[in-house]
Amino acid sequence: APPPRLPENLQEPGASFVTLTRNGELRGCIGSLTAWRPLAEDVIHNACAAAFEDPRFAPVSVAEWPQIRIEVSLLSAPQAIACRDRADLLAQLRPGEDGLILAEGSRRATFLPQVWEQLPDPEDFLGQLCRKAGLPPSHWSPELRFWRYQVKKWKEQP
């Protein structure tokens, strides 16, 4: 039998991140920043990648699967942030609401809005995002570019 037809909203292009946790600790997180394939396909791909391809972790094993919880975040389209300097950027950030993308040359990193739960101070949030991109935490240059986005999220309950 053919697979069931997906609802229209899952066939539309969508950008998602899939976060896996085990006992409340990060176990994998992979996603897409731009919508370029059907949302259902994007979620499936990112879930598999979070489980088996996140370079920070060993692949999820069959034995630990029962303790894994899944969270899916649907990203809005990123919006560029115009800022003069680091202080201007920090003043524009909306803790708990904005995800942030940082780019400079070939370096690129993002934090989902959920990361504000661990890093509620904007200076720390930005510093750790710089570090994630392979830059010093206090880095600033005119070549830095930033985008904000929001998410709708669904989290598996234990």
Phi, psi and omega in degrees: 000143178292154178296153180297148179289131180283148174302152183307317185295336178275347177270343179285152177301139180207151178249129183224159168236140175244123180248129176251135175233154175227120184053039177081356181258144178304134180235348178170145179203117180221145179198183180240136179268340179232149179278113181224356177217166180306140184305316180302316179295320180297315180296315180300311180300314183290327177295314178297317180294321179296324181283325190237349187234001178293117185295347180280346187224156170291156177303146177297134181264161177300321183296325183270350183307318180300336180268354183281135174243145185247136172232130178248129178245125175263120185271142170284169176294132179296142178243128180298143176250119175273124180215145182279322185201182183300317180298320178296316178298311181302323180292334182272344182291144179244092182307137179083345183249316186266135159274156184227132174251134177241137176217139172208115184059232180273355180275136182207140177206158176217153168236129173293158178303333180297338181294338176302334179298325178268333183231073186288342180274124182305321179297316178295317180303310180294318180299317180289329176292319175301314180300317179300326179278000180084022180247158175298147183304328182264012184302140170210139173205159179295343181278347179297137176233146182225147174224146175247154175207164176240167179227153162253134184228152176231131185234131176290133179269147180297000000 
